[in-house]
Amino acid sequence: MHVAVAIVGFRNAEDIVRCLAALSGSRHADFEVVICENGGPEAFEALGKAVPTALPGGQSVRLLQASGNLGFAGGVNLCMRETPGADAWWVLNPDTEPGPEALAAKVARLEVGDVQAVGGSLYRANGKVQSHGGRWRSWLARAESIGHGDAWPAQVDPKAVEASQNYLNGAAMLIGRRFVEAAGLMREDYFLYCEEVEWCLRARALGMRLGFAPGGAVLHHQGTTTGAGENPARRPRMPVYLGERNKMLVTRDCYPSRLPVVTCTALMLAVLRYGRVLAWPQLINALQGWTAGLRNERGQASWM
C-alpha cells in the first residue's frame, strides 16, 4: 500500500525536521512525504533549507508553498490533491514523532478491509496518554479523548476503542481511499480545530468505519505551533476562540436539530472551564468564539 504522508507546517521547520527523522525509521517503507507550508515565502524558504528532498530510505519529500494561510484542513487538502495516486493518506502533525511500527500497524489494520480510516495511540513526553481515539458528545458539543491522562505505555483493548470512538485524532490518522471517495476532503471553512471531528462524523454517516491500530503509537509534542497546551489559563486567543466557534459549527453541520440545546450546554461548559481557574481573558475569547459560532461565521477570523 502506497501512503502519502501529509504534513501541514506553519513556521516550525525544527518540528518538521524532527518528525522526518522519526519517519525515516518507519518499518512500512512504501510512502512519500508532502509538506504544505502555510507560513509564507520566508518560512517556505527556511523549510527548504532545513529538510532533505528524500529520506535515507529513498522516500521523496516534496514541499508545497500555500498561497496564504490555508489553515489545517486547507493544507491537508492541498497535500492530498497533489498525491492523487496514493492508496491512503497519513495526516500527521509536524510536532509528532511516529514510532517505527506506527505506519505499518495502521496500514495492516486498514488492509483488513472492514474499516476505512485508522487511528492509534498518541502519547506525550511526560509519559501520559493524550488519546487512543475520540468521542464526540453531540449534546454537549464536547470532544473526549479516550484514555486521556493514563500512564504510558498502556494496555489498550482495540475492540473497545473501535466500539466507542466516533472520530480520530487529527494529529495522526490514516485515511483510506474509500473514505475519501465517500466523504470527500476536509471542510476548509473550519480553518483550524474540529475539522477532523466533522470529517469523521460525516464519513460515518455515509457508512464508513473507523479502526484502531494498537501498535500505531505516536509521540505528540502538542501545541508547538498554536500554543494550545493543556493549562486553560495559558491558552492563546486563537485556539480558544476557534475551538469554541467550531464546536458550534460541528453541531450546525452534523446535528442541526440539537443546536438549541447545545447553545446552552456549550456556553455552560466554557464558563466552567475558564471561570473556575479565573482565566478571564480566555473566557472572553471563548464567549466571542461561541457567539461567532451562533452566527455561523466560518473561515479565518477577521482579527487573525
N, C-alpha and C positions, 0 to 999 in steps of 0.2 A: 504494500500500500504506500503510495507516494503522498507525503504530507507537506503542505506549505505552512510554515511557522509564521504567523502574522504578529508582528510586534509594533506597537504604536508608542513612539517616543515624544518627549517634549523637553528638549534642552537637558537631557540626562544621559549623555554619552557614557559616563562611567558605569551607570547601571546596566546599559546595554552591553558593554564590553564584558562585564561580569556574567551576564545572562548567556552570552555567546560562548564564553569559556565553559560554562556548565553544559550547554548544549553539545559541545564538542565531545563530551563523554557519553553521549546517548547510544544505547545498545541498538536501537532502531535507527539505521543509518540512511534510509531512503527518505530524505527530506531536503527541502530548500528553505531559506530564510528570506523573508521580505519585511523590511522595516520602513514604516511611514514616519517621517519626522514632521511633527506639527509645529515646531518652534521657530520657523522662519529660515531664511537663507543662511544666516550666520551659524545657527545650530546645525543645519544640514551640512555645511562645510566642515564644522568641527567633528561631526559624527563620521563624515567620510574619511577624515584623517585618523580617527580612533579605531575603526573597525576594519577587519580584513574583507576582501572580496570573496573569500572562500574559507571554510573551516578546515582544520587539519585532515578531516576525513573526506574532503573534496566537495562538501555541500556548499552550494553557492549562497552568497549573502548579497542581496540587492537592496539598494536604498531608494526610497521614493520621497521626493520633496512635495509636501502638501501645498496646495495653492494658498492656504491660510490655515488657521487652527480649525481643523475639521471636527475636533472632539474625538472621543474614543471610538464611537460607532463609525464615524466617517472615516477614520484612519483604518479601522479593521476592514471596512467595506472596500476601500481602495486597494488594500493588500489582497483581498480575495478576488477582486476583479482582475488584478494583474496576474493571477495564478489560476486561470480557468481550467487547466488540465489536472489540477490536484484531485486526489481521491478524498481527501479530508483536509481540514484546516485546524491547526492548533493555535488558538488565540492565546497569546502568552504575554503577560505583563513584563515590561522591561526590568522591573525590580524583583524578579524571581530568579531562583536557581534550581532548575529541574534536576532531579537525581538521574543517574544513568539508566534506570529502569522505567522512568516516568512515561516517556512517549511509547515505549514498547508495550507497557502494560495497558495503556489506553487504546492503542491500536489493536491489541489482542482482544480487548473487550468489545470494541466496535466490530471487529471481523466476525464475532459470533453471529451477528445479524439480527438480533432481537431488539437492539437499541440503535438510535441514530445520532446520538451525541454522548460523550463520556466525560465525566469529571473524576476527581481524585482528591486525596487529602492535601490541604495546604497547611503548613505549619510555620511558626515564627522562630526567629533566632533565640528567643527566650525559652524555648522548649515547650511551648504551648500550641495547641491546635487552633488554627484560625477557622477552618471548616472542613467537613467531609462532603458537604453538599448544602443546598439551601432550601428552606421552606418559606414560601410567601404566604403570610397570613392576610388573606384578602379583606377581611372585615376590619382589620387594624391598619392596613397598608404598611405592614411591618415585615422586614426580611429577617429571618432567623437562620443562623449558621449552625448546622448540625455538628455537635461535638465541640463547639467553641469553648476555649479555656481549659480543655482536658490536657493532661500531660502527654507529651510526645516523646517517643513513639507510642502509638495507641493500637489496641486491638479493635478492629472495625468489622462489623457484620455487613458485607456488601449488599445482601438481600434487604436488610433493614433500611439501609441508606436509600436504595433504589425505590423502596416502597414508600418512603416518606418525603423524598426530595421532589420539588416541582420546578426548580431551576438550578443551574450550575454556576459556580463562582466564575466570574468573567476573567479572573487572573490567570486561569489555566484550564481551558475547556477545549476538547477535541470535537469538532463539528463535522459530521459526515455529509457526503453529497446529497443523500436522500433528505436530510434535514433541510438543507438549503433549497433544494428543488421544491419542497413542500411549503416552507415558511418564507422563503426569500431571505434578504440580507437584514442586518440590524437597522433599527429606526434611528436615523441621524438627527431627528428633531429633539432627542433627549439630550444630546451633546455629551453629557457625562453623568454617570450613575443611573442605575436601574435598567439600562438598556438590555443587559443580558437577562434580567428578570422578565421583561416584556417579551423578548425573543423566545425564551424557553416556554413561557405560558402560551404564546401564540402558536408555537410548534406543537405543543402538547394538545392544544385544542383541535389540531389537524391530524392527530393520531400518532405523532412522533413520541418516542420513549427515550428517557434519559438513563444512562448507565453509570456505574461507579467502578473504577479500577483500583483495587486495594493496594497494588504496587505502584500506583502513579503519583507518588508523593512529590511535592514541590515546596521548596523553601520560599517564603514570600516576605520581603522586606517592605511591608505595607506602608503606603503613603509617602514614598520618597519623591514622587512627582507633584502630588497635590497637597502634601502636608496633612492628610487626613488620618491622623493617628487615633488612638482609642480614647484619649482624655478629652471629654466633651468641652472642657473649658479652654482647650488649646486649639480647637479646630478653626481653621481659617474660614473666611466668609464663603468662598466658592463651594466647598463640599457640603457645608451646612445648608446653604441656600438651594443648591441643585438637588441635594438629597431629599429635602422636604418637598420641593416642587415636583420632582419626578415620581415620588410616591403617589401623588395625586394624578399624574399623567398615566401611570400604570393602571390605576383604578378606572380612569376615563376610558382607556383603550381596551381593557380586558374585563372589567366588571362594572360597567356604567350604571347598572341598577343599584349598586351598593354605594354610589358616590354620596348620597345624603348622610348615610351612617358614617362613612369613612371621613367625611369632612369634620365630624366631631371627634372621632377616635384619634385621627392623626394629629389634630390640634392638641388634644389632651396628652398624648404621648410626647409631643415636642415640648410642651410646658414642663412635664415631669422630668424629661431627660436633662434639660438645661437649667430649669429653675431650681431643681434640688441641689445642684452644685453651684448655684449663684453665678452661672455663666450668662450674664445679662446680654453682652454683645452677641453671643451665639444664639440666644433666644430671639433676639430681634431679627437676626438673619434668618432663623428658622421660620419665624412668622411671615417674613417677607416672601420666602420661598413657598410656604403654604398658600399664601394669598395669590401668588403668581400661578400656582397650580390650579387654584379655583377659577382663575381667569383663562385657563388653558393656554398660557404663554409657553412657547417652546423655543428650542434652539439656544444659541449663546445669549446670555443675558446682556442687556444693553450696557450695563456698567462694567462688563468684563473686558 
